[in-house]
Amino acid sequence: MSKKDEFKLFVSKHPKLIKYVENNEATWQKFFEIYSLYGESDDAWNKYLNLDNNSDIKNDVSISDLISMVKKVDLDTIQKNITNISKAIGLVQSLITKEEPNINDTYIPRPLYKKFED
């Protein structure tokens, strides 16, 4: 197996390295050079692999925070707010779509009086 194939297997075991390349923080060339110089089990990889492990923990914490926030939500208050917003939107719509009276419909022509036989 060539060094290139071994590197591909290493990357498939550690897909977190892809994020560094996508974010332009590192290149595949740089990772391949580290791999060919130091191999798989060296402290050179700690910089890239441990940071991502910590971010996974942060993601887990944020998910648990989100769940606790959802548990604290008062659905009655949300329903009241939605009702108030709906009423306000209805009022604005009624003001916008209110038809103005058509002048032609309300106009009644005056009769002509010919008093002087014009």
All heavy atoms as an XYZ file, in Angstrom:
975
protein
N       0.851     -1.172      0.000
C       0.000      0.000      0.000
C       0.895      1.232      0.000
O       1.836      1.343      0.766
C      -0.901     -0.041      1.243
C      -1.922      1.062      1.260
S      -2.965      1.041      2.732
C      -4.199     -0.122      2.242
N       0.547      2.193     -0.848
C       1.375      3.392     -0.962
C       1.092      4.351      0.188
O       0.098      4.225      0.909
C       1.104      4.081     -2.301
O      -0.191      4.640     -2.300
N       1.993      5.285      0.347
C       1.848      6.285      1.409
C       0.580      7.110      1.199
O      -0.098      7.496      2.152
C       3.093      7.182      1.403
C       3.320      7.944      2.648
C       3.715      7.030      3.769
C       4.635      7.740      4.708
N       4.774      7.010      5.954
N       0.251      7.343     -0.073
C      -0.951      8.121     -0.415
C      -2.208      7.370      0.024
O      -3.131      7.969      0.601
C      -0.964      8.378     -1.913
C      -2.066      9.258     -2.395
C      -1.924      9.477     -3.900
C      -3.055     10.277     -4.457
N      -2.951     10.461     -5.906
N      -2.257      6.093     -0.214
C      -3.419      5.287      0.189
C      -3.529      5.212      1.712
O      -4.631      5.258      2.269
C      -3.328      3.878     -0.405
C      -3.475      3.887     -1.918
O      -4.156      4.802     -2.440
O      -2.906      2.993     -2.575
N      -2.375      5.090      2.380
C      -2.388      5.071      3.850
C      -2.925      6.397      4.392
O      -3.683      6.424      5.371
C      -0.981      4.811      4.384
C      -0.460      3.418      4.111
C       0.986      3.256      4.526
O       1.528      4.167      5.207
O       1.586      2.228      4.182
N      -2.534      7.495      3.749
C      -3.014      8.810      4.167
C      -4.528      8.927      3.969
O      -5.238      9.470      4.820
C      -2.280      9.913      3.398
C      -2.773     11.297      3.706
C      -2.569     11.869      4.952
C      -3.451     12.038      2.748
C      -3.020     13.140      5.238
C      -3.911     13.305      3.030
C      -3.690     13.867      4.277
N      -5.019      8.384      2.873
C      -6.464      8.409      2.626
C      -7.216      7.635      3.696
O      -8.274      8.063      4.167
C      -6.783      7.838      1.248
C      -6.413      8.759      0.108
C      -6.785      8.131     -1.223
C      -6.417      9.014     -2.377
N      -6.790      8.413     -3.678
N      -6.679      6.500      4.103
C      -7.303      5.734      5.182
C      -7.263      6.501      6.501
O      -8.222      6.474      7.281
C      -6.606      4.379      5.340
C      -6.903      3.336      4.267
C      -6.025      2.103      4.479
C      -8.368      2.951      4.316
N      -6.141      7.179      6.756
C      -6.018      7.981      7.965
C      -7.057      9.099      7.987
O      -7.704      9.346      9.006
C      -4.596      8.562      8.061
C      -4.398      9.486      9.217
C      -4.329      8.998     10.512
C      -4.271     10.846      9.011
C      -4.135      9.853     11.586
C      -4.084     11.706     10.085
C      -4.016     11.211     11.367
N      -7.240      9.748      6.859
C      -8.237     10.824      6.774
C      -9.651     10.258      6.932
O     -10.502     10.869      7.578
C      -8.095     11.606      5.451
C      -9.251     12.566      5.255
C      -6.777     12.372      5.426
N      -9.894      9.075      6.379
C     -11.225      8.484      6.539
C     -11.493      8.110      8.002
O     -12.638      8.109      8.438
C     -11.382      7.266      5.634
O     -10.526      6.228      6.038
N     -10.432      7.818      8.774
C     -10.599      7.547     10.202
C     -10.815      8.839     10.987
O     -11.431      8.826     12.044
C      -9.359      6.845     10.765
C      -9.154      5.438     10.274
C      -7.875      4.869     10.850
C      -7.516      3.545     10.223
N      -6.198      3.063     10.687
N     -10.285      9.944     10.472
C     -10.374     11.253     11.138
C     -10.980     12.282     10.181
O     -10.286     13.171      9.673
C      -8.985     11.717     11.593
C      -8.295     10.749     12.487
N      -8.644     10.579     13.810
C      -7.281      9.871     12.256
C      -7.877      9.663     14.350
N      -7.046      9.206     13.435
N     -12.272     12.210      9.937
C     -12.892     13.141      8.981
C     -12.925     14.579      9.484
O     -13.265     15.483      8.729
C     -14.313     12.581      8.819
C     -14.561     11.792     10.047
C     -13.223     11.256     10.469
N     -12.532     14.783     10.725
C     -12.506     16.146     11.261
C     -11.455     17.003     10.550
O     -11.542     18.218     10.560
C     -12.225     16.095     12.756
C     -13.306     15.358     13.519
C     -12.926     15.157     14.945
C     -13.985     14.323     15.641
N     -13.652     14.054     17.028
N     -10.484     16.349      9.946
C      -9.450     17.092      9.222
C     -10.023     17.808      8.011
O      -9.492     18.833      7.580
C      -8.335     16.137      8.785
C      -7.556     15.449      9.910
C      -6.579     14.432      9.329
C      -6.815     16.470     10.744
N     -11.120     17.297      7.486
C     -11.743     17.900      6.300
C     -12.204     19.319      6.615
O     -12.114     20.217      5.772
C     -12.917     17.026      5.817
C     -12.391     15.661      5.378
C     -13.681     17.687      4.695
C     -13.470     14.650      5.085
N     -12.675     19.549      7.838
C     -13.162     20.876      8.228
C     -12.055     21.924      8.151
O     -12.294     23.066      7.770
C     -13.750     20.837      9.634
C     -15.017     20.023      9.719
C     -15.540     19.982     11.130
C     -16.744     19.076     11.223
N     -17.241     18.964     12.594
N     -10.836     21.522      8.508
C      -9.716     22.459      8.433
C      -9.436     22.864      6.994
O      -9.121     24.018      6.719
C      -8.461     21.854      9.071
C      -8.512     21.817     10.566
C      -8.840     20.650     11.241
C      -8.239     22.944     11.310
C      -8.895     20.615     12.618
C      -8.294     22.925     12.693
C      -8.629     21.755     13.335
O      -8.689     21.740     14.695
N      -9.550     21.925      6.092
C      -9.303     22.234      4.682
C     -10.434     23.094      4.131
O     -10.199     24.055      3.400
C      -9.131     20.931      3.863
C      -8.974     21.234      2.389
C      -7.936     20.151      4.367
N     -11.677     22.759      4.494
C     -12.823     23.536      4.004
C     -12.793     24.963      4.525
O     -13.215     25.888      3.835
C     -14.131     22.863      4.419
C     -14.408     21.587      3.675
C     -15.651     20.868      4.180
O     -16.176     21.227      5.260
O     -16.081     19.926      3.495
N     -12.293     25.174      5.729
C     -12.221     26.510      6.320
C     -10.937     27.248      5.958
O     -10.669     28.315      6.512
C     -12.347     26.421      7.845
C     -13.704     25.935      8.272
O     -14.692     26.086      7.561
N     -13.769     25.327      9.439
N     -10.135     26.673      5.078
C      -8.863     27.251      4.632
C      -7.895     27.487      5.787
O      -7.095     28.407      5.759
C      -9.096     28.562      3.868
C      -9.809     28.333      2.564
O      -9.615     27.310      1.913
N     -10.656     29.277      2.176
N      -7.976     26.653      6.801
C      -7.029     26.729      7.910
C      -5.805     25.859      7.645
O      -4.767     26.053      8.272
C      -7.707     26.296      9.204
C      -8.849     27.210      9.616
C      -9.585     26.705     10.838
O      -9.014     25.893     11.584
O     -10.735     27.123     11.034
N      -5.930     24.899      6.755
C      -4.822     24.013      6.403
C      -5.080     23.485      4.994
O      -6.166     23.656      4.439
C      -4.708     22.866      7.394
N      -4.062     22.851      4.431
C      -4.210     22.261      3.096
C      -3.947     20.768      3.185
O      -3.350     20.284      4.152
C      -3.210     22.887      2.110
O      -1.874     22.620      2.569
C      -3.410     24.388      1.980
N      -4.386     20.052      2.144
C      -4.128     18.613      2.096
C      -2.629     18.358      2.005
O      -2.133     17.374      2.559
C      -4.854     17.970      0.926
C      -6.332     17.900      1.129
C      -7.296     18.478      0.360
C      -7.036     17.204      2.168
N      -8.534     18.203      0.858
C      -8.409     17.413      1.967
C      -6.635     16.443      3.253
C      -9.383     16.884      2.802
C      -7.604     15.912      4.089
C      -8.960     16.133      3.868
N      -1.926     19.242      1.316
C      -0.476     19.087      1.196
C       0.185     19.138      2.579
O       1.050     18.321      2.890
C       0.093     20.184      0.287
C       1.589     20.115      0.087
C       2.009     18.859     -0.658
O       1.318     18.411     -1.566
N       3.155     18.296     -0.276
N      -0.251     20.091      3.394
C       0.311     20.226      4.736
C       0.029     18.969      5.566
O       0.925     18.445      6.240
C      -0.284     21.453      5.425
C       0.209     21.673      6.830
C      -0.405     22.927      7.424
C       0.065     23.111      8.845
N      -0.495     24.312      9.468
N      -1.208     18.480      5.500
C      -1.552     17.273      6.249
C      -0.764     16.062      5.751
O      -0.315     15.237      6.536
C      -3.055     16.989      6.166
C      -3.894     17.895      7.026
C      -5.158     18.281      6.615
C      -3.442     18.361      8.245
C      -5.952     19.089      7.399
C      -4.220     19.177      9.042
C      -5.476     19.547      8.620
N      -0.593     15.964      4.441
C       0.151     14.830      3.899
C       1.618     14.885      4.331
O       2.217     13.858      4.633
C       0.042     14.792      2.369
C       0.705     13.601      1.767
C       0.144     12.344      1.886
C       1.914     13.722      1.096
C       0.761     11.229      1.350
C       2.540     12.620      0.550
C       1.956     11.366      0.675
N       2.175     16.096      4.364
C       3.561     16.230      4.812
C       3.705     15.842      6.282
O       4.669     15.161      6.665
C       4.052     17.666      4.590
C       4.253     18.004      3.127
C       4.573     19.472      2.894
O       4.625     20.245      3.877
O       4.757     19.839      1.733
N       2.771     16.253      7.119
C       2.805     15.868      8.535
C       2.692     14.353      8.660
O       3.412     13.715      9.433
C       1.671     16.568      9.330
C       1.919     18.073      9.388
C       1.566     16.008     10.741
C       0.757     18.867      9.957
N       1.806     13.777      7.855
C       1.605     12.329      7.911
C       2.853     11.586      7.455
O       3.275     10.614      8.075
C       0.406     11.937      7.047
C       0.109     10.471      7.084
C      -0.605      9.916      8.141
C       0.553      9.618      6.076
C      -0.872      8.561      8.194
C       0.297      8.262      6.116
C      -0.418      7.739      7.177
O      -0.675      6.396      7.233
N       3.462     12.051      6.368
C       4.629     11.331      5.860
C       5.849     11.518      6.764
O       6.696     10.636      6.844
C       4.943     11.771      4.425
O       5.220     13.150      4.389
N       5.931     12.650      7.471
C       7.069     12.873      8.361
C       6.893     12.204      9.725
O       7.826     11.592     10.250
C       7.299     14.374      8.578
C       7.854     15.144      7.384
C       7.885     16.632      7.703
C       9.253     14.658      7.023
N       5.704     12.311     10.294
C       5.501     11.870     11.675
C       4.640     10.621     11.818
O       4.629     10.005     12.877
C       4.875     12.999     12.501
C       5.717     14.249     12.529
C       5.324     15.380     11.839
C       6.907     14.289     13.239
C       6.100     16.525     11.861
C       7.690     15.429     13.269
C       7.273     16.555     12.568
O       8.046     17.675     12.585
N       3.848     10.294     10.799
C       2.986      9.126     10.897
C       1.659      9.457     11.569
O       1.305     10.612     11.740
N       0.972      8.395     11.970
C      -0.371      8.584     12.532
C      -0.360      8.976     14.005
O      -1.171      9.767     14.450
C      -1.187      7.293     12.378
C      -1.550      6.972     10.963
C      -2.463      5.755     10.871
O      -3.121      5.416     11.868
O      -2.503      5.160      9.793
N       0.518      8.397     14.761
C       0.456      8.566     16.219
C       1.560      9.495     16.703
O       2.503      9.075     17.358
C       0.560      7.210     16.916
O       1.776      6.592     16.553
N       1.420     10.761     16.404
C       2.407     11.718     16.858
C       1.686     12.918     17.455
O       0.496     13.133     17.211
C       3.307     12.165     15.704
C       4.534     12.886     16.200
O       5.499     12.227     16.610
O       4.501     14.130     16.209
N       2.423     13.696     18.232
C       1.828     14.877     18.854
C       1.475     15.956     17.835
O       0.746     16.892     18.158
C       2.795     15.463     19.893
C       2.971     14.522     21.082
O       2.045     13.717     21.323
O       4.020     14.591     21.756
N       1.952     15.835     16.622
C       1.635     16.821     15.591
C       0.145     16.823     15.269
O      -0.413     17.850     14.867
C       2.443     16.535     14.326
N      -0.500     15.702     15.455
C      -1.938     15.609     15.157
C      -2.800     16.111     16.299
O      -3.988     16.397     16.103
C      -2.323     14.169     14.821
C      -1.700     13.712     13.546
C      -0.737     12.766     13.410
C      -1.972     14.181     12.228
N      -0.390     12.621     12.097
C      -1.141     13.481     11.346
C      -2.824     15.139     11.701
C      -1.144     13.702      9.973
C      -2.833     15.364     10.335
C      -1.990     14.643      9.486
N      -2.244     16.237     17.491
C      -3.031     16.696     18.641
C      -3.634     18.080     18.401
O      -4.745     18.359     18.836
C      -2.182     16.711     19.907
C      -1.866     15.312     20.388
O      -2.540     14.360     20.018
N      -0.838     15.192     21.196
N      -2.891     18.909     17.714
C      -3.365     20.263     17.432
C      -4.669     20.224     16.642
O      -5.568     21.028     16.867
C      -2.288     21.018     16.651
C      -2.697     22.393     16.202
C      -1.600     23.051     15.395
C      -2.052     24.399     14.870
N      -1.050     25.014     14.021
N      -4.790     19.297     15.725
C      -5.953     19.243     14.842
C      -7.057     18.336     15.380
O      -8.232     18.628     15.230
C      -5.533     18.777     13.448
C      -4.512     19.693     12.831
C      -3.174     19.311     12.755
C      -4.868     20.939     12.356
C      -2.224     20.149     12.203
C      -3.936     21.791     11.811
C      -2.607     21.385     11.734
O      -1.690     22.220     11.196
N      -6.684     17.262     16.001
C      -7.702     16.297     16.431
C      -8.314     16.653     17.779
O      -9.509     16.480     17.985
C      -7.112     14.891     16.457
C      -6.593     14.395     15.096
C      -5.978     13.018     15.234
C      -7.713     14.376     14.077
N      -7.541     17.149     18.732
C      -8.078     17.481     20.050
C      -8.980     18.706     20.013
O      -9.947     18.778     20.756
C      -6.946     17.700     21.056
C      -6.296     16.390     21.458
O      -6.875     15.332     21.282
N      -5.096     16.474     22.001
N      -8.645     19.665     19.170
C      -9.501     20.845     19.078
C     -10.893     20.454     18.617
O     -11.887     20.959     19.111
C      -8.896     21.874     18.112
C      -7.657     22.605     18.604
C      -7.121     23.515     17.529
C      -7.991     23.402     19.854
N     -10.970     19.563     17.668
C     -12.272     19.139     17.179
C     -13.011     18.326     18.226
O     -14.235     18.381     18.314
C     -12.132     18.339     15.885
C     -11.791     19.237     14.712
O     -12.064     20.442     14.777
O     -11.263     18.720     13.728
N     -12.287     17.543     19.041
C     -12.950     16.782     20.106
C     -13.601     17.723     21.105
O     -14.694     17.486     21.579
C     -11.954     15.856     20.809
C     -11.523     14.705     19.914
O     -12.220     14.348     18.985
N     -10.365     14.142     20.214
N     -12.904     18.828     21.422
C     -13.478     19.804     22.342
C     -14.696     20.471     21.739
O     -15.660     20.756     22.431
C     -12.442     20.865     22.716
C     -11.329     20.284     23.576
O     -11.518     19.273     24.219
N     -10.179     20.935     23.572
N     -14.666     20.743     20.437
C     -15.824     21.379     19.816
C     -17.014     20.433     19.797
O     -18.151     20.870     19.873
C     -15.495     21.851     18.396
O     -15.262     20.746     17.554
N     -16.770     19.112     19.714
C     -17.871     18.158     19.804
C     -18.519     18.217     21.177
O     -19.735     18.161     21.308
C     -17.388     16.729     19.520
C     -17.055     16.507     18.050
O     -17.487     17.340     17.228
O     -16.370     15.514     17.752
N     -17.700     18.358     22.207
C     -18.241     18.463     23.557
C     -19.056     19.744     23.688
O     -20.130     19.757     24.263
C     -17.099     18.415     24.600
C     -16.453     17.030     24.594
C     -17.612     18.770     25.983
C     -15.176     16.948     25.401
N     -18.557     20.836     23.105
C     -19.297     22.095     23.147
C     -20.635     21.950     22.435
O     -21.633     22.483     22.873
C     -18.479     23.219     22.501
C     -17.290     23.650     23.327
C     -16.527     24.741     22.639
C     -15.272     25.107     23.396
N     -14.473     26.104     22.702
N     -20.670     21.232     21.333
C     -21.927     21.012     20.630
C     -22.893     20.224     21.489
O     -24.082     20.498     21.505
C     -21.691     20.286     19.300
C     -21.043     21.182     18.267
O     -21.094     22.394     18.376
N     -20.440     20.580     17.269
N     -22.396     19.224     22.226
C     -23.261     18.453     23.104
C     -23.827     19.331     24.210
O     -24.985     19.219     24.577
C     -22.503     17.271     23.712
C     -22.154     16.213     22.668
O     -22.790     16.216     21.603
O     -21.256     15.398     22.930
N     -23.003     20.205     24.752
C     -23.457     21.101     25.815
C     -24.516     22.047     25.266
O     -25.535     22.281     25.895
C     -22.262     21.877     26.416
C     -22.739     22.970     27.346
C     -21.330     20.926     27.142
N     -24.309     22.576     24.082
C     -25.282     23.508     23.524
C     -26.600     22.805     23.225
O     -27.651     23.404     23.360
C     -24.728     24.176     22.270
O     -24.525     23.224     21.259
N     -26.566     21.543     22.863
C     -27.802     20.799     22.623
C     -28.552     20.603     23.933
O     -29.775     20.780     23.998
C     -27.505     19.454     21.931
C     -27.039     19.699     20.491
C     -28.726     18.558     21.938
C     -26.525     18.464     19.801
N     -27.831     20.281     24.996
C     -28.498     20.118     26.292
C     -29.047     21.454     26.785
O     -30.119     21.497     27.396
C     -27.552     19.506     27.313
O     -26.477     20.378     27.572
N     -28.324     22.540     26.523
C     -28.841     23.863     26.877
C     -30.114     24.170     26.107
O     -31.068     24.719     26.662
C     -27.801     24.946     26.600
C     -26.630     24.892     27.556
O     -26.776     24.264     28.632
O     -25.581     25.465     27.230
N     -30.129     23.808     24.852
C     -31.309     24.031     24.030
C     -32.501     23.243     24.549
O     -33.615     23.764     24.635
C     -31.011     23.644     22.570
C     -32.131     23.824     21.572
C     -32.493     25.294     21.434
C     -31.734     23.257     20.233
N     -32.269     22.021     24.936
C     -33.350     21.189     25.475
C     -33.884     21.785     26.771
O     -35.095     21.849     26.988
C     -32.860     19.741     25.675
C     -32.625     19.087     24.308
C     -33.857     18.933     26.483
C     -31.947     17.743     24.383
N     -32.998     22.264     27.629
C     -33.465     22.860     28.887
C     -34.226     24.155     28.627
O     -35.192     24.460     29.328
C     -32.296     23.102     29.834
O     -31.427     24.081     29.309
N     -33.828     24.914     27.609
C     -34.560     26.129     27.260
C     -35.951     25.799     26.750
O     -36.927     26.485     27.080
C     -33.785     26.938     26.214
C     -32.586     27.652     26.765
S     -31.564     28.498     25.544
C     -32.694     29.105     24.366
N     -36.063     24.758     25.952
C     -37.370     24.361     25.422
C     -38.290     23.914     26.556
O     -39.495     24.186     26.538
C     -37.203     23.251     24.359
C     -38.536     22.640     23.984
C     -36.510     23.800     23.126
N     -37.732     23.256     27.564
C     -38.538     22.819     28.701
C     -39.092     23.999     29.489
O     -40.165     23.917     30.075
C     -37.715     21.929     29.630
C     -37.432     20.557     29.063
C     -36.619     19.732     30.036
C     -36.300     18.362     29.474
N     -35.469     17.577     30.397
N     -38.385     25.124     29.498
C     -38.795     26.291     30.266
C     -39.811     27.171     29.523
O     -40.314     28.124     30.092
C     -37.573     27.139     30.618
C     -36.609     26.461     31.555
C     -35.407     27.322     31.819
C     -34.389     26.617     32.683
N     -33.191     27.433     32.902
N     -40.107     26.867     28.284
C     -40.992     27.695     27.481
C     -42.426     27.568     27.990
O     -42.926     26.470     28.229
C     -40.906     27.281     25.993
C     -41.969     27.969     25.183
C     -39.535     27.605     25.447
N     -43.093     28.714     28.149
C     -44.494     28.746     28.560
C     -45.350     28.837     27.302
O     -45.374     29.867     26.623
C     -44.745     29.933     29.481
C     -46.156     29.972     30.010
O     -46.845     28.932     29.947
O     -46.568     31.045     30.492
N     -46.040     27.766     26.992
C     -46.803     27.708     25.745
C     -48.009     28.649     25.755
O     -48.408     29.147     24.705
C     -47.242     26.266     25.475
C     -46.111     25.281     25.221
C     -46.659     23.873     25.023
C     -45.287     25.690     24.025
N     -48.587     28.917     26.917
C     -49.718     29.847     26.988
C     -49.300     31.260     26.596
O     -50.009     31.954     25.866
C     -50.320     29.844     28.397
C     -51.000     28.532     28.739
O     -51.494     27.866     27.793
O     -51.032     28.167     29.921
N     -48.130     31.673     27.065
C     -47.627     32.997     26.723
C     -47.346     33.090     25.229
O     -47.665     34.101     24.594
C     -46.337     33.296     27.515
O     -46.602     33.138     28.901
C     -45.840     34.698     27.250
N     -46.788     32.048     24.685
C     -46.512     32.038     23.243
C     -47.813     32.118     22.457
O     -47.927     32.864     21.482
C     -45.704     30.792     22.855
C     -44.293     30.885     23.422
C     -45.647     30.631     21.347
C     -43.451     29.673     23.187
N     -48.833     31.385     22.885
C     -50.124     31.408     22.208
C     -50.746     32.808     22.261
O     -51.290     33.296     21.272
C     -51.080     30.382     22.830
C     -52.428     30.322     22.159
C     -52.337     29.854     20.722
O     -51.534     29.003     20.394
N     -53.150     30.439     19.866
N     -50.654     33.469     23.427
C     -51.185     34.832     23.547
C     -50.443     35.797     22.623
O     -51.054     36.650     21.978
C     -51.080     35.311     24.998
C     -52.044     34.633     25.927
C     -51.837     35.090     27.357
C     -52.704     34.295     28.320
N     -52.444     34.672     29.720
N     -49.117     35.657     22.564
C     -48.332     36.532     21.694
C     -48.672     36.298     20.229
O     -48.772     37.249     19.446
C     -46.836     36.324     21.935
C     -46.396     36.855     23.277
O     -47.022     37.731     23.855
N     -45.299     36.329     23.788
N     -48.845     35.056     19.852
C     -49.198     34.747     18.464
C     -50.572     35.326     18.132
O     -50.786     35.876     17.051
C     -49.152     33.226     18.225
C     -47.704     32.743     18.247
C     -49.808     32.864     16.898
C     -47.546     31.243     18.176
N     -51.518     35.231     19.078
C     -52.850     35.794     18.863
C     -52.778     37.304     18.695
O     -53.414     37.872     17.791
C     -53.770     35.437     20.053
O     -53.795     34.019     20.198
C     -55.168     35.947     19.841
N     -51.992     37.977     19.523
C     -51.846     39.426     19.413
C     -51.204     39.818     18.090
O     -51.622     40.788     17.452
C     -51.023     39.972     20.576
C     -51.771     39.904     21.890
O     -52.994     39.830     21.915
N     -51.028     39.921     22.984
N     -50.193     39.079     17.679
C     -49.536     39.368     16.401
C     -50.503     39.145     15.254
O     -50.561     39.932     14.301
C     -48.262     38.510     16.246
C     -47.193     38.970     17.242
C     -47.722     38.578     14.830
C     -45.993     38.061     17.322
N     -51.297     38.093     15.343
C     -52.274     37.803     14.298
C     -53.305     38.927     14.192
O     -53.690     39.336     13.087
C     -52.961     36.477     14.594
O     -53.959     36.212     13.653
N     -53.768     39.444     15.334
C     -54.713     40.555     15.316
C     -54.089     41.799     14.698
O     -54.735     42.507     13.924
C     -55.193     40.859     16.733
C     -56.132     39.822     17.294
C     -56.539     40.173     18.713
C     -57.439     39.112     19.323
N     -57.777     39.427     20.731
N     -52.845     42.070     15.041
C     -52.168     43.244     14.492
C     -51.996     43.116     12.984
O     -52.213     44.085     12.239
C     -50.805     43.426     15.167
N     -51.645     41.942     12.522
C     -51.491     41.721     11.077
C     -52.838     41.879     10.378
O     -52.933     42.482      9.301
C     -50.866     40.341     10.802
C     -49.404     40.337     11.237
C     -50.972     39.980      9.326
C     -48.747     38.981     11.173
N     -53.904     41.359     10.998
C     -55.241     41.517     10.422
C     -55.646     42.968     10.327
O     -56.255     43.395      9.329
N     -55.324     43.764     11.342
C     -55.644     45.187     11.324
C     -54.902     45.900     10.202
O     -55.485     46.690      9.453
C     -55.298     45.815     12.675
C     -55.531     47.316     12.797
C     -57.015     47.625     12.700
C     -54.961     47.825     14.107
N     -53.619     45.602     10.079
C     -52.828     46.227      9.017
C     -53.355     45.817      7.645
O     -53.479     46.653      6.733
C     -51.331     45.860      9.169
C     -50.528     46.280      7.961
C     -50.764     46.482     10.431
N     -53.717     44.545      7.487
C     -54.266     44.094      6.210
C     -55.581     44.787      5.897
O     -55.846     45.145      4.755
C     -54.465     42.575      6.222
C     -53.196     41.795      6.077
C     -53.447     40.286      6.133
O     -54.454     39.838      6.679
N     -52.522     39.526      5.582
N     -56.411     44.978      6.915
C     -57.691     45.639      6.658
C     -57.489     47.098      6.266
O     -58.240     47.632      5.451
C     -58.603     45.526      7.878
O     -58.095     46.315      8.942
N     -56.456     47.738      6.823
C     -56.181     49.119      6.444
C     -55.612     49.205      5.035
O     -55.914     50.137      4.295
C     -55.212     49.759      7.439
C     -55.745     49.983      8.851
C     -54.629     50.494      9.758
C     -56.902     50.970      8.833
N     -54.799     48.240      4.684
C     -54.173     48.263      3.362
C     -55.173     47.916      2.273
O     -55.223     48.563      1.227
C     -52.974     47.288      3.327
C     -51.846     47.824      4.194
C     -52.486     47.088      1.898
C     -50.689     46.865      4.340
N     -55.996     46.915      2.509
C     -56.903     46.442      1.459
C     -58.263     47.123      1.487
O     -59.133     46.772      0.716
C     -57.122     44.924      1.584
O     -57.677     44.633      2.867
C     -55.823     44.166      1.397
N     -58.447     48.086      2.366
C     -59.728     48.781      2.440
C     -59.956     49.517      1.130
O     -59.135     50.311      0.684
C     -59.721     49.769      3.608
C     -61.053     50.401      3.867
C     -61.017     51.237      5.116
C     -62.387     51.785      5.418
N     -62.375     52.589      6.626
N     -61.091     49.228      0.519
C     -61.387     49.832     -0.773
C     -61.829     51.262     -0.582
O     -62.676     51.558      0.244
C     -62.474     49.033     -1.487
C     -62.048     47.648     -1.866
C     -63.141     46.916     -2.616
O     -64.058     47.574     -3.134
O     -63.076     45.697     -2.674
N     -61.242     52.113     -1.373
C     -61.654     53.505     -1.338
C     -62.920     53.627     -2.180
O     -63.073     52.934     -3.189
C     -60.543     54.387     -1.895
C     -59.308     54.380     -1.028
C     -58.250     55.329     -1.557
O     -58.605     56.232     -2.329
O     -57.095     55.143     -1.174
N     -63.811     54.472     -1.774
C     -65.052     54.592     -2.549
C     -64.751     55.098     -3.951
O     -63.941     56.001     -4.144
C     -65.887     55.595     -1.757
C     -64.933     56.301     -0.869
C     -63.772     55.377     -0.662
N     -65.403     54.483     -4.907
C     -65.222     54.865     -6.298
C     -66.057     56.110     -6.554
O     -67.270     56.124     -6.319
C     -65.637     53.711     -7.210
C     -65.191     53.935     -8.633
O     -64.733     55.023     -8.976
N     -65.341     52.916     -9.456
N     -65.422     57.146     -7.044
C     -66.115     58.413     -7.268
C     -67.213     58.242     -8.316
O     -68.282     58.821     -8.212
C     -65.111     59.507     -7.693
C     -64.142     59.762     -6.535
C     -65.826     60.785     -8.077
C     -63.016     60.693     -6.882
N     -66.956     57.407     -9.283
C     -67.954     57.208    -10.333
C     -69.207     56.519     -9.813
O     -70.302     56.739    -10.313
C     -67.361     56.401    -11.484
C     -66.256     57.161    -12.188
O     -66.268     58.383    -12.216
N     -65.289     56.449    -12.721
N     -69.080     55.686     -8.815
C     -70.244     54.988     -8.272
C     -71.113     55.896     -7.414
O     -72.336     55.736     -7.369
C     -69.801     53.789     -7.434
C     -69.160     52.704     -8.279
O     -69.348     52.722     -9.511
O     -68.468     51.850     -7.687
N     -70.536     56.837     -6.727
C     -71.308     57.692     -5.830
C     -71.740     59.003     -6.486
O     -72.499     59.755     -5.905
C     -70.486     58.005     -4.576
O     -69.292     58.669     -4.956
C     -70.154     56.732     -3.810
N     -71.276     59.287     -7.655
C     -71.605     60.558     -8.320
C     -72.997     60.467     -8.935
O     -73.297     59.558     -9.705
C     -70.562     60.880     -9.386
C     -70.889     62.116    -10.179
C     -70.771     63.369     -9.596
C     -71.328     62.023    -11.484
C     -71.069     64.508    -10.307
C     -71.628     63.152    -12.204
C     -71.506     64.400    -11.610
O     -71.812     65.516    -12.324
N     -73.831     61.405     -8.588
C     -75.164     61.504     -9.182
C     -75.217     62.853     -9.899
O     -75.084     63.905     -9.277
C     -76.262     61.430     -8.106
C     -76.144     60.111     -7.345
C     -77.636     61.625     -8.725
C     -77.058     60.025     -6.152
N     -75.378     62.806    -11.187
C     -75.386     64.081    -11.922
C     -76.636     64.907    -11.578
O     -77.709     64.372    -11.351
C     -75.377     63.662    -13.385
C     -75.856     62.263    -13.396
C     -75.543     61.676    -12.058
N     -76.420     66.184    -11.553
C     -77.536     67.087    -11.283
C     -78.374     67.254    -12.540
O     -77.854     67.289    -13.648
C     -77.000     68.452    -10.868
C     -76.388     68.434     -9.507
C     -75.922     69.786     -9.024
N     -76.459     70.910     -9.763
C     -75.851     72.076     -9.875
N     -74.699     72.287     -9.321
N     -76.399     73.079    -10.557
N     -79.663     67.395    -12.364
C     -80.493     67.602    -13.550
C     -80.293     69.011    -14.110
O     -80.015     69.948    -13.382
C     -81.920     67.403    -13.047
C     -81.838     67.632    -11.583
C     -80.432     67.263    -11.167
N     -80.389     69.102    -15.389
C     -80.260     70.416    -16.043
C     -81.610     71.106    -16.049
O     -82.636     70.530    -16.409
C     -79.780     70.220    -17.486
C     -78.369     69.709    -17.634
C     -78.088     69.456    -19.110
C     -77.363     70.667    -17.070
N     -81.568     72.307    -15.610
C     -82.790     73.121    -15.617
C     -82.621     74.170    -16.702
O     -81.728     74.971    -16.665
C     -83.038     73.793    -14.257
C     -83.283     72.816    -13.153
C     -82.329     72.598    -12.180
C     -84.487     72.141    -13.094
C     -82.566     71.705    -11.155
C     -84.722     71.235    -12.067
C     -83.761     71.022    -11.097
O     -84.004     70.138    -10.082
N     -83.488     74.149    -17.617
C     -83.445     75.141    -18.678
C     -84.539     76.168    -18.416
O     -85.686     75.973    -18.789
C     -83.641     74.494    -20.030
C     -82.510     73.583    -20.397
C     -82.679     73.086    -21.781
C     -81.493     72.245    -22.166
N     -81.590     71.793    -23.535
N     -84.135     77.195    -17.757
C     -85.104     78.215    -17.423
C     -85.216     79.266    -18.504
O     -86.239     79.893    -18.659
C     -84.752     78.889    -16.102
C     -84.864     77.922    -14.931
C     -84.629     78.641    -13.665
C     -84.771     77.660    -12.510
N     -84.544     78.237    -11.225
N     -84.157     79.466    -19.214
C     -84.176     80.530    -20.203
C     -84.200     79.978    -21.602
O     -83.905     80.669    -22.543
C     -82.992     81.463    -20.003
C     -82.991     82.090    -18.653
C     -82.090     81.690    -17.679
C     -83.897     83.107    -18.357
C     -82.081     82.263    -16.432
C     -83.879     83.699    -17.108
C     -82.976     83.276    -16.144
N     -84.503     78.766    -21.741
C     -84.598     78.068    -23.010
C     -83.357     78.260    -23.838
O     -83.401     78.767    -24.956
C     -85.838     78.502    -23.759
C     -87.088     78.147    -23.028
C     -88.309     78.440    -23.834
O     -88.268     78.401    -25.051
O     -89.315     78.735    -23.202
N     -82.268     77.888    -23.321
C     -80.979     78.046    -24.040
C     -80.857     77.061    -25.135
O     -81.052     75.972    -25.210
C     -79.816     77.909    -23.070
C     -79.786     79.066    -22.113
O     -80.267     80.127    -22.501
O     -79.267     78.887    -20.988
